[in-house]
Amino acid sequence: MDATQDPWTGPTVGEAGELVVLDRIVRRLPAGTPELGPGDDCAVVAAPDGRFVVTTDMMVHGPDFRWAWSSPEDVGWKAAATNLSDVAAMGAVPTGLVMALAAPQDTPVAVLESFADGVRAAVDALAPGCGVVGGDLSTSATFTVSVTAFGDPGGTTPVLRSGARPGDVLAVSGELGRAARGLARLFRDGVDARGEPSRAATVSSGADSDPDVGRQRRPVPPIADGPAAARAGATAMLDLSDGLAIDAGRLARASGVTLAFDVDAVPDGVALHGGEDHGLLATFPAGTALPGGFRRVGAVLERGAHDLVRGGAPVPTTGWDPYADWDGAAG
């Protein structure tokens, strides 16, 4: 699609029909190298390792994105990136995506084309060689995307959340807090007088060009650092989707340890409790040369009274919770 063209114009999916819509989407998606791609009842994807990792994630208009704040291309990028990050968090290389998409009947076909362009851009930038190997189309009153991602462990043992050991180094790859700062900016400056998300307010306030807003729309997870961590001997790892504190708490409980953050490495506030950066949190044996973009942020301790501490003080394991944090008021 021409970057200057408004995707919210032109024939709708209801007017075009499934076969035309499918054809216009598939030709824009990254193909990858499956043994058999879209067109049959199932795709056929090689599993060179003899095993594969698989994950799935949903994005729903309202709790996960707002058209007033994100373009269709942004949503396609984010749908791909968030799933690629989960594969990387297991230490695997992404090999294929399956996408199911439900859109209202009055959605212009160009919106789905722009969404597909975003998927392609994310895969090309973050996981070259991966492709969309299949999926499904349907209709719904609420725009909904569900993505299933597959990955190849490449001969390494998948890295779980449960392997951290006392004495390990705690490390992060990727950014902390930028996406949360961007979302806070949108809720502050990207709303109308009633507090509803507004494209006009987002542009007029300058929020549209805020780099942190850009990161909220299009996270850039360090995909290559996942397999690199596995090769370096990471003992535990997970994707930071809901916020450092809440996700670190999950790792601590799964491993039966306490995680201690270095005060100078992890500021309080959005760096701890903001979500959607999609970095990687991992633990490594002491003395390991940290791979890629990983940097030390703390250490693993014997299990104590708290999941997390920072400077000796307990850290609340709070972050994004779709049931607790979204009431549907700003749809």
N, C-alpha and C positions, 0 to 999 in steps of 0.2 A: 504494500500500500504506500502511496505517495505520502511522505511525512507531513505535507501541508494539508492533506485531505481530512475533513472531519469524519471520524468513523461513525458518528451518531446520525448519519444521513444515509439515504439510499434504501434499497429493498430490505424488508425485514426477513427474519428467518421463517416466519409464518407464511410470507408471500413466496419465498424461494423454494421451500421444501427441503427435506433432509438430504436427498442425494446431491443437490446443488451445493448446499451448505457444507456438506462433508468434503466434496471435491475441492471447494475453495479453501477450506482449512488445511486439509492434508498436504496440498502442494506447497504450503508455506512452512510446514513443520520440519524440524531436523530429522533426517532419515536414520542416521546412525548406520550400523552394519549388522542388523539381525539376519539370521538365516531366512526368515520370512517375516515381512513387515505387514502393514495394514492391508486389508482386502479380504482376508479369510476370517473364519470364526475365532481363530487364535493366532497370535504371533509365535514364532519359534526363535528363541534367543539362546545362543551358546552359553554354556557354563564351563569354561575351561578349567576352573578349579575343582569341578565336581560338586560344588555347592554355590549358592548365591544368597545374598541378603535381600530382603524385601521390606518395604515400608509404604505406608499410605497416609495421606493428609488431605484435609478439606479446606477450602476457602469459600466463605459464604458472605454475600453482600450484607453489610450491617456490622456484624461483630468482627469481620476480618479485613474488610476494605470498604471504601465508599467511593462511588463514581464521582462525587464532587471533589475528591482529593486525589484520585488516581486515574490515569488513562487505562484503556484496555491493554495497551502494551505493558504498562507497569504491572498490571495484575497477572499477565502471562509470565513476565519475568519472575515475579514473586512466587507464583505457583510452582515453577520449575525449581527455583533456587532453594526453597524451603525443603523440598524433597531430596534434592541432590545433597544438601547438607546432612540430612539424616543418614544417607548411605555413607558419606565420608566419615561420620561419627563412629561407624562400626569398623573403620579402617579399610573400607572397600572402595573400588573404583566404579562410579556410576556407568551402567551399560545400557539401560533402557527405561523409558517412561511409558505408562499407560494412563490416558487422560479421559475422564468422563465429565461432560459439561452439560448443565441444564440451564437454559436461558428463557426468559419470557418471550412469548410469541412476537411481540412488537420490537424485539431487539434487532437493530440493523445487522445484516450479514457482515458489513465492514467492521463491526465491533469484534466479531469472532476472528476475522482475518487479522486485525490488529493484535488481539490476544495471542494468536498463533505466532505473529512476528516477535512478540515479547518472549515467548517460550524459546523460539529459535535463538534470539539474541543472548538469552541467559545460558543456554546450553553451549553455544559457540564460545562464550566468554569463560564459562566456569568448568565445563566438562566436555571438551571437544571429543568427538567420537561417540558420544551418547546420542540416542535418538528417541523419538516418539514412535513406538512400535504398534500402537493400537489404542482403542478407546471406545467411547460411546457418546451419543448426543441424545438429549431429551429436552423437555420443556418444563418450566416451573415458574411460579410467580416470583421467586427469588433467584437471582443469578448465583449458581453454585458450581464450583469446580472441585473434583476429586482426582487426585493424582496418586498413582502407585509407581514406585521407583524400584529398580533392581540394580544390584551391584555385584561385582566380582571381588571376592576376598584376595585373589591373586596369590594363593598359597600361604597366606598368613592366617593366624588365628583371629577371628573377629574379636574386636575389643569391646568388652562389656562394661556396664556401669558398676559391676560388683567386684572388680579386681583390685581396687586401691588398697595399699598396705601402709601401715605406720612407717614413717621414714621416707616415703615417696615425696617427690617434688610435685607441687600443684602448678599447672601451667595453662595459659590461655593463648589461643591463636585467633586473631580477628579483633574487631572493635567492640567497645563496651559503652553502651549508653547513647550512641548516636541516634538509633532508630527511635528510642523512647523520647529523646529531646525533640526529634522531628514530629512525633505524634503529639506531644504536648504543645508544640507550636501550632499545629493544625487545629487542635481543640481550642486554643486561645485566639488565634487570628484567622482561622479558616472557616468561621461560622457567621451566620447572619444574626440579626437582632433577636431572633428566637432561640439562638443557640444551635441551629441546625447546620450541618455541613454545607458550605457554599463555595462553589467554584469561583464566583466573582470575588468573594472576600479573600479567598486564598491567593488570588492573583493580585488584587489591589493592595493587600497588606505586605506583599513581598515574600510571603511564606512559600509561594510556588517555586521560588529560586533558592530557597534555603538548602544548603548542602545536607543538613541533617534530615530535612524532609525528603530529599532525594534518596537518602539511605533507608528511610522508613519505607518508601515506595519500592525500592530496588536494593535489597540487601545483597552484599557481596561476600558470601561465606568462603572461607579458605579451603576449598574442596581438596586440593592436592595435599594439604597438610594432614588430612585424615589418614590416607595410606602411608604417608611418611611417618606419622606417629606410630602406626602399627609396626612398621619395619624397625623403628627405633626402640621398640620394646615397651610401648605404653601399656600400663597395667589396667587402666580404666579410661573411658572417654564417653562424652555425650555432646549433643548439639545444644547450644545455648539459644533456645527458641523463646522461652518464657521469662528469661532474666537470669543473671548469674546466681543470685542467692537461691531462688526456688529450684533451679536446675542442679546447682551444687548440692543442695539438700537432698535431692533424689539420689545423687551419686553417693553421698555420705551414708544414707540409710541403706542403700543396696550393698555397700561395701562393709557396713558395720564399723565405720570410723568417724572421726571428727576432722573437718577441714578447717585449717587456720589460715586466714588471709593475711598477707603482709599489709600493714597499714599504708605504706607508701606506694604500694602497687595497685590497690583497689580503693579509690575514693568512695565514700558513702554516697547514697542517693541513687541517681539513675544508673551509675555504673554497676551497682549491686542489684537493683530491683527493676530496672527497665528491661523490656523484652524486645524480641524480633531482630536482634543483631545477627543471629545465626553464626556466631563464632563457635569455636570448639574448646571445651574444657577437658583436660586430660591429666593423668598422673603418670609419672615416670620414676623408675628407680633412681635413688640418689646418685649423682655423678654422671647421669646420662647427658650427652650433648643434645640439647633440645633442638628438634628438627624444624625446618621451615621458618614460619613466623611465630612459633611458640615462644612465650616469655614467662618467666616465673612469676606467680602471684601468691604463693604460699606453700604450705606443707601439709602432709597427712599425719594426723596424730592418732594415738590409741583412742578408742571410743570413750567420750566423756559425757557430760550431762547435756551437751548441745550438739546439733548437727554441724553448726558453723560458728566460728569465733573470729573476731578481728580485733587485734590489739588486746586480746584476753577477754573481750566483751562478747556476749552472744549476739549473733546476727539473725534477725527474723527471716525465715525461709519464705519470703513473699515475692510475688511477681505476677505475671499475667495468668488469670484464671477465667476462661470464657464464661463460666457459669456465675462466678462471683462478681466479675468486673464489667459485664455488659448487661444493661437492662432493657435494651431495645429502644431507648428514648431517642437516640440520634441515628436513625437508620439511613 
